[in-house]
Amino acid sequence: MHFRVKRPELLAPAGNLEKLKTAIHYGADAVYLSGKLYGLRSFAGNFTISEMEEGIKLAHKKGAKVYVTVNIFPRNEDLRKLPDYLIDLEQIGVDAIIVSDPGTVIMTKELIPEIPLHLSTQANTTNWRSVEFWKDQGISRVNLARELSFSEIEYITGKVDIEIETFVHGAMCISYSGRCLLSNYLTHRDSNRGECSQPCRWKYMLMEESRPGIYLPIFEDDRGSYILSSEDLCLIEYIPNLIGAGVDSLKIEGRMKGINYVGNVVRVYRKAIDEYLDNPDKYEFRNEWPEELKKVSHRNYTAGFFCEKSTRGSQNYSSSSYVQTHDLVGVVREVSGNNEIRVEVRNQIRLGDEVEFIGKSGEINHLFLEKMINEDGETIEIAQPNQIVILTVNFPTSVTDLIRKQK
């Protein structure tokens, strides 16, 4: 391995303004998001131009960057509004635009040539010659296909002089780098234009042609089969390998996920990256990191194709169910000087509950709820979602810190 130790960017998803703030609070160097058009997550909430401008100002104030996805594979009618949209993005100060379609690349270079272009994983870039090709087209960063192994990634970074980005965490698609037709075929929602209905997560059975009505499970159990549904990617233990290979940006998937997922995943990867960079020779992987990642909603984790070829043992297709051991129950909205904090409740809490405060620097503090006060100054026993409650804590906390509770 050719170790080129440099600080990689930690790139986080931002499905809306609150997720953007959460990602930056917990240490993301950059976020990627979409407007209401041209992104591959049409149901993520997404941003109006004014919301995007607000998010960019907030991010820049914190020293973070904002990349906007324009990575659908557009049809002719999709191109009509694209020029005005691209000019809007330039005017509000986006740091880069994420693209996948050659026509969109040409149009963007013609209209806003000063804005850096990042190539989406949707472009299926799997070799260094393709990276060089896209560099010649004006691309400044390439997000490699998720089907590549570590040795392939390392070979590419050693051959090219352009920024390289790889996914390190989150949901994966059964189709090649996400280019799927199944959603369009079954539900008339085009995944390549941002409207994926995720039919790969549905439950399927096998029926033989001459035996109509007799449904057989693919595996010998009574749960059916999820042969199209992949496990979630998790490369937390391979951070030294990726940094050593010279990868410029480590990307987390999840614009559809909630702030609990965004905050905690960013927090764990931030901690691992920083501890390795602080002292590579004495770096020790912490078992608590994968355990923390298991506390957010996820499917079973896998290293995917990273460790050379994927095997049946590395992809468990017996279930597409999410695993979730903890619930987000609150967000700190205000901190006063007398150890009192105002909390926006997200899931019901009651006296006697033990909750965990997730600090922005990675610390976790536990609190038994012995007293809760509502906005009218009344002591209450139960707090419901969207309610503001006042708590007293004996440890440091800050605005935007997340609070969770074991299910």
C-alpha positions as CSV (number, residue, x, y, z in Angstrom):
1,M,0.0,0.0,0.0
2,H,1.3,3.4,-0.9
3,F,0.4,5.5,2.1
4,R,-0.3,9.1,1.2
5,V,-1.5,10.4,4.5
6,K,-3.7,13.5,3.9
7,R,-6.9,14.6,5.5
8,P,-9.9,13.3,3.5
9,E,-13.2,15.1,3.3
10,L,-16.1,13.6,5.2
11,L,-19.1,14.1,3.0
12,A,-22.6,13.7,4.5
13,P,-26.1,13.6,3.2
14,A,-28.5,16.5,3.8
15,G,-32.1,15.7,2.8
16,N,-33.4,18.9,4.3
17,L,-32.1,22.0,6.2
18,E,-32.3,20.3,9.7
19,K,-30.2,17.3,8.4
20,L,-27.7,19.8,6.9
21,K,-27.3,21.5,10.3
22,T,-27.0,18.2,12.1
23,A,-24.3,16.8,9.7
24,I,-22.2,19.9,10.1
25,H,-22.7,20.0,13.9
26,Y,-21.3,16.5,14.2
27,G,-18.2,17.2,12.0
28,A,-19.0,16.8,8.3
29,D,-16.6,18.7,6.1
30,A,-19.2,18.9,3.3
31,V,-22.8,18.0,2.6
32,Y,-24.6,17.0,-0.6
33,L,-28.2,17.8,-1.2
34,S,-30.7,18.3,-3.9
35,G,-33.1,20.9,-5.1
36,K,-36.7,20.1,-6.0
37,L,-35.5,19.0,-9.4
38,Y,-32.8,16.9,-11.0
39,G,-31.7,14.9,-8.0
40,L,-32.0,11.1,-7.5
41,R,-34.0,11.4,-4.2
42,S,-37.2,13.1,-5.1
43,F,-38.9,12.0,-1.8
44,A,-36.1,13.2,0.5
45,G,-37.8,16.6,1.3
46,N,-35.1,18.5,-0.6
47,F,-34.5,22.2,-0.9
48,T,-36.0,25.2,-2.5
49,I,-33.5,27.7,-3.9
50,S,-34.0,30.0,-0.9
51,E,-33.5,27.1,1.5
52,M,-30.5,26.0,-0.4
53,E,-29.1,29.5,-0.1
54,E,-29.7,29.5,3.6
55,G,-28.0,26.2,4.0
56,I,-25.0,27.3,2.0
57,K,-24.5,30.4,4.1
58,L,-24.7,28.3,7.3
59,A,-22.3,25.8,6.0
60,H,-19.8,28.3,4.8
61,K,-20.0,30.1,8.1
62,K,-18.9,26.8,9.7
63,G,-16.2,26.2,7.1
64,A,-18.1,23.4,5.3
65,K,-19.0,23.0,1.6
66,V,-22.2,22.3,-0.1
67,Y,-22.5,20.1,-3.3
68,V,-25.8,19.9,-5.2
69,T,-26.9,16.9,-7.1
70,V,-28.0,17.3,-10.7
71,N,-27.5,13.6,-11.4
72,I,-30.6,12.3,-12.9
73,F,-30.5,10.8,-16.4
74,P,-32.7,13.5,-18.0
75,R,-35.1,13.1,-20.9
76,N,-35.5,15.8,-23.5
77,E,-38.3,17.5,-21.5
78,D,-36.1,17.6,-18.4
79,L,-33.6,19.9,-20.1
80,R,-36.0,22.8,-20.6
81,K,-35.8,24.2,-17.1
82,L,-32.2,23.1,-16.5
83,P,-30.3,26.2,-17.8
84,D,-32.2,28.5,-15.4
85,Y,-31.7,26.1,-12.5
86,L,-28.0,25.9,-13.1
87,I,-27.6,29.6,-13.2
88,D,-29.6,29.8,-9.9
89,L,-27.1,27.4,-8.3
90,E,-24.2,29.5,-9.4
91,Q,-25.7,32.7,-8.0
92,I,-26.3,31.2,-4.6
93,G,-22.7,30.0,-4.3
94,V,-22.8,26.2,-4.5
95,D,-19.3,24.7,-4.1
96,A,-19.8,22.0,-6.7
97,I,-22.5,20.3,-8.8
98,I,-22.8,16.5,-8.9
99,V,-23.6,15.2,-12.4
100,S,-23.8,11.8,-14.2
101,D,-25.2,12.6,-17.7
102,P,-22.8,13.7,-20.5
103,G,-25.4,16.2,-21.8
104,T,-25.8,17.8,-18.4
105,V,-22.0,18.0,-18.2
106,I,-21.8,19.9,-21.5
107,M,-24.6,22.2,-20.6
108,T,-23.1,23.0,-17.2
109,K,-19.7,23.7,-18.6
110,E,-21.2,26.0,-21.1
111,L,-23.4,28.0,-18.7
112,I,-21.4,28.0,-15.4
113,P,-17.9,27.0,-16.3
114,E,-16.4,28.2,-13.0
115,I,-18.4,25.8,-10.8
116,P,-16.5,22.5,-10.1
117,L,-18.2,19.3,-11.4
118,H,-18.2,16.1,-9.4
119,L,-19.1,12.9,-11.3
120,S,-21.8,10.7,-9.6
121,T,-21.4,7.0,-8.9
122,Q,-24.3,6.7,-11.4
123,A,-21.8,7.1,-14.1
124,N,-20.4,3.6,-13.2
125,T,-16.7,4.6,-13.3
126,T,-14.7,1.4,-12.7
127,N,-11.2,2.1,-14.2
128,W,-8.5,4.7,-14.3
129,R,-8.9,5.3,-18.1
130,S,-12.5,6.3,-17.5
131,V,-11.4,8.7,-14.8
132,E,-9.0,10.3,-17.2
133,F,-11.7,10.6,-19.8
134,W,-14.0,12.4,-17.4
135,K,-11.1,14.7,-16.3
136,D,-10.7,15.7,-20.0
137,Q,-14.4,16.6,-20.0
138,G,-13.9,19.1,-17.2
139,I,-14.8,16.9,-14.2
140,S,-12.8,17.7,-11.1
141,R,-13.8,14.8,-8.9
142,V,-15.0,11.2,-9.6
143,N,-17.2,9.2,-7.2
144,L,-16.1,5.6,-8.1
145,A,-18.6,2.8,-8.6
146,R,-19.5,1.0,-5.5
147,E,-18.6,-2.4,-7.1
148,L,-14.9,-1.8,-6.8
149,S,-12.6,-3.5,-4.4
150,F,-10.0,-1.7,-2.3
151,S,-7.1,-2.9,-4.6
152,E,-9.0,-1.5,-7.6
153,I,-9.6,1.8,-5.8
154,E,-6.0,2.1,-4.7
155,Y,-4.8,1.3,-8.3
156,I,-6.9,4.1,-9.6
157,T,-5.8,6.7,-7.1
158,G,-2.2,5.8,-7.9
159,K,-2.7,6.4,-11.7
160,V,-4.7,9.6,-11.8
161,D,-4.3,13.3,-10.8
162,I,-7.9,14.1,-9.9
163,E,-10.0,14.0,-6.8
164,I,-11.4,10.5,-6.0
165,E,-14.5,10.0,-3.8
166,T,-15.9,6.7,-2.5
167,F,-18.9,5.6,-0.5
168,V,-18.1,4.3,2.9
169,H,-21.5,3.9,4.6
170,G,-25.1,3.4,3.8
171,A,-27.7,1.6,1.6
172,M,-26.6,0.0,-1.6
173,C,-28.5,-0.8,-4.7
174,I,-28.9,-4.2,-6.3
175,S,-28.4,-2.6,-9.8
176,Y,-25.0,-1.5,-11.1
177,S,-24.2,1.7,-9.2
178,G,-27.9,2.3,-8.8
179,R,-29.0,2.3,-12.5
180,C,-32.2,0.3,-12.1
181,L,-35.2,-0.2,-14.3
182,L,-37.2,-2.3,-11.9
183,S,-39.0,0.6,-10.2
184,N,-40.1,2.0,-13.6
185,Y,-41.3,-1.4,-14.8
186,L,-43.4,-2.3,-11.7
187,T,-44.6,1.2,-10.5
188,H,-43.9,3.6,-13.4
189,R,-41.6,5.6,-11.1
190,D,-38.2,6.1,-12.8
191,S,-35.3,5.5,-10.4
192,N,-33.0,7.2,-12.9
193,R,-35.0,10.4,-12.6
194,G,-35.2,10.4,-8.8
195,E,-38.5,8.5,-8.1
196,C,-37.3,5.0,-7.0
197,S,-40.0,3.1,-5.2
198,Q,-37.4,0.5,-3.9
199,P,-39.1,-2.6,-5.2
200,C,-35.9,-4.5,-4.5
201,R,-36.9,-4.3,-0.8
202,W,-40.2,-6.1,-1.4
203,K,-40.8,-9.7,-0.5
204,Y,-40.6,-12.1,-3.5
205,M,-41.6,-15.8,-4.0
206,L,-40.8,-18.2,-6.8
207,M,-43.5,-19.7,-9.0
208,E,-42.9,-22.5,-11.6
209,E,-44.7,-22.0,-14.9
210,S,-46.6,-25.3,-14.9
211,R,-47.6,-24.9,-11.3
212,P,-49.6,-21.7,-11.1
213,G,-50.5,-20.5,-7.6
214,I,-47.9,-22.6,-5.9
215,Y,-45.3,-20.2,-4.4
216,L,-41.9,-21.4,-3.3
217,P,-39.5,-19.6,-1.1
218,I,-36.0,-19.2,-2.5
219,F,-34.5,-20.4,0.8
220,E,-36.0,-23.1,2.9
221,D,-37.8,-21.0,5.5
222,D,-41.2,-19.4,5.9
223,R,-40.2,-15.8,5.5
224,G,-40.1,-15.6,1.7
225,S,-37.1,-14.2,0.0
226,Y,-35.5,-10.8,-0.5
227,I,-33.1,-11.9,-3.3
228,L,-32.9,-8.4,-4.7
229,S,-32.2,-6.5,-1.5
230,S,-28.7,-5.7,-0.4
231,E,-27.3,-5.2,3.0
232,D,-25.9,-1.8,4.1
233,L,-22.3,-0.8,3.4
234,C,-20.1,-0.1,6.4
235,L,-16.4,0.5,6.0
236,I,-15.6,2.0,9.4
237,E,-12.8,-0.5,10.0
238,Y,-11.1,0.3,6.7
239,I,-10.6,4.0,7.3
240,P,-6.8,3.7,7.4
241,N,-6.8,1.8,4.1
242,L,-8.8,4.5,2.3
243,I,-6.8,7.3,3.7
244,G,-3.6,5.5,2.9
245,A,-4.7,5.0,-0.7
246,G,-5.2,8.7,-1.1
247,V,-9.0,8.8,-1.4
248,D,-10.0,12.5,-1.2
249,S,-13.6,12.2,0.0
250,L,-15.4,9.6,2.1
251,K,-19.1,9.7,1.4
252,I,-22.0,8.6,3.5
253,E,-25.3,7.6,1.9
254,G,-28.7,8.6,3.3
255,R,-30.6,11.7,2.3
256,M,-33.8,9.8,3.0
257,K,-32.7,9.0,6.6
258,G,-33.4,11.0,9.7
259,I,-31.2,13.3,11.8
260,N,-30.5,10.4,14.3
261,Y,-28.8,8.5,11.4
262,V,-27.0,11.5,10.0
263,G,-25.7,12.8,13.3
264,N,-24.5,9.5,14.7
265,V,-22.9,8.1,11.5
266,V,-21.1,11.4,10.9
267,R,-20.0,11.4,14.5
268,V,-18.5,7.9,14.4
269,Y,-16.7,8.4,11.1
270,R,-15.4,11.8,12.2
271,K,-13.9,10.2,15.3
272,A,-12.2,7.4,13.4
273,I,-10.8,9.7,10.8
274,D,-9.4,12.2,13.3
275,E,-7.9,9.6,15.6
276,Y,-6.1,8.0,12.7
277,L,-4.8,11.3,11.3
278,D,-3.7,12.4,14.8
279,N,-1.2,9.5,15.1
280,P,-1.3,6.8,12.3
281,D,1.4,4.7,13.9
282,K,-0.5,4.3,17.2
283,Y,-4.0,4.2,15.8
284,E,-6.3,1.6,17.3
285,F,-9.7,0.6,16.0
286,R,-12.4,1.0,18.6
287,N,-15.0,-1.7,18.9
288,E,-17.4,0.9,20.2
289,W,-17.6,2.4,16.7
290,P,-19.4,-0.4,14.9
291,E,-21.6,-0.8,18.0
292,E,-22.6,2.8,17.8
293,L,-23.4,2.5,14.1
294,K,-25.7,-0.4,14.9
295,K,-27.8,1.9,17.1
296,V,-29.1,3.8,14.1
297,S,-31.7,2.3,11.7
298,H,-29.9,0.0,9.3
299,R,-29.9,-3.3,7.5
300,N,-27.2,-5.8,8.4
301,Y,-23.8,-4.4,7.6
302,T,-21.4,-5.6,5.0
303,A,-18.1,-4.5,3.4
304,G,-19.7,-5.1,0.0
305,F,-17.2,-5.5,-2.8
306,F,-14.4,-3.7,-0.8
307,C,-12.6,-6.9,0.2
308,E,-12.2,-8.2,-3.4
309,K,-15.2,-10.3,-4.5
310,S,-18.5,-10.3,-2.6
311,T,-19.5,-13.8,-1.5
312,R,-22.9,-15.3,-0.5
313,G,-21.7,-15.1,3.1
314,S,-21.0,-11.3,2.9
315,Q,-24.5,-10.6,1.5
316,N,-27.4,-12.0,3.6
317,Y,-30.5,-11.7,1.6
318,S,-32.9,-13.5,4.0
319,S,-34.5,-10.2,5.2
320,S,-34.9,-6.6,4.1
321,S,-36.0,-5.5,7.5
322,Y,-34.3,-2.6,9.2
323,V,-32.6,-3.1,12.6
324,Q,-33.1,-0.3,15.1
325,T,-32.2,-0.6,18.7
326,H,-32.5,3.1,19.7
327,D,-35.0,5.9,19.0
328,L,-34.3,9.6,18.7
329,V,-36.3,11.2,21.5
330,G,-35.2,14.8,21.4
331,V,-33.0,17.6,20.1
332,V,-31.3,20.3,22.3
333,R,-32.7,23.7,21.2
334,E,-31.4,26.0,23.9
335,V,-28.7,25.9,26.7
336,S,-28.7,28.3,29.6
337,G,-26.0,29.1,32.1
338,N,-27.7,27.3,35.1
339,N,-27.5,23.8,33.5
340,E,-31.0,24.0,32.2
341,I,-31.7,23.1,28.6
342,R,-34.7,23.3,26.4
343,V,-35.4,20.1,24.4
344,E,-37.7,19.6,21.4
345,V,-39.2,16.2,22.0
346,R,-39.3,13.8,19.0
347,N,-40.6,10.6,20.5
348,Q,-42.5,10.1,23.8
349,I,-40.4,10.3,27.0
350,R,-41.5,9.9,30.6
351,L,-40.1,10.2,34.1
352,G,-37.8,7.2,34.9
353,D,-36.5,6.9,31.4
354,E,-32.8,6.7,30.8
355,V,-31.7,8.8,27.8
356,E,-28.4,9.4,26.1
357,F,-27.1,12.8,25.1
358,I,-24.8,12.5,22.0
359,G,-22.2,15.3,22.2
360,K,-20.8,16.9,19.1
361,S,-17.2,15.7,20.0
362,G,-18.3,12.1,20.3
363,E,-19.0,11.9,24.0
364,I,-22.1,10.2,25.3
365,N,-23.7,11.3,28.6
366,H,-26.6,9.4,30.3
367,L,-29.4,11.0,32.2
368,F,-32.3,9.5,34.2
369,L,-35.3,11.7,33.8
370,E,-36.3,12.6,37.3
371,K,-37.9,16.0,36.5
372,M,-39.4,17.5,33.4
373,I,-41.0,21.0,33.1
374,N,-43.1,22.2,30.2
375,E,-43.2,25.7,28.7
376,D,-45.8,26.8,31.2
377,G,-43.5,26.0,34.1
378,E,-45.5,22.9,35.1
379,T,-43.9,19.7,36.2
380,I,-45.0,16.8,33.9
381,E,-44.6,13.1,33.9
382,I,-44.9,12.4,30.1
383,A,-43.7,14.5,27.2
384,Q,-45.1,14.0,23.7
385,P,-43.5,14.6,20.2
386,N,-43.2,18.3,19.2
387,Q,-43.5,19.4,22.9
388,I,-40.8,21.6,24.4
389,V,-39.5,20.5,27.8
390,I,-36.9,21.9,30.2
391,L,-34.4,19.5,31.7
392,T,-31.5,20.0,34.1
393,V,-28.2,18.3,33.3
394,N,-24.9,18.1,35.1
395,F,-22.7,17.7,32.0
396,P,-21.9,20.0,29.0
397,T,-24.2,19.9,26.0
398,S,-24.8,22.2,23.1
399,V,-27.6,23.3,20.7
400,T,-28.4,20.6,18.1
401,D,-27.1,17.7,20.2
402,L,-29.3,14.6,19.7
403,I,-30.9,12.7,22.5
404,R,-31.8,9.0,22.1
405,K,-33.3,6.2,24.1
406,Q,-33.0,2.4,23.9
407,K,-36.1,0.8,22.4
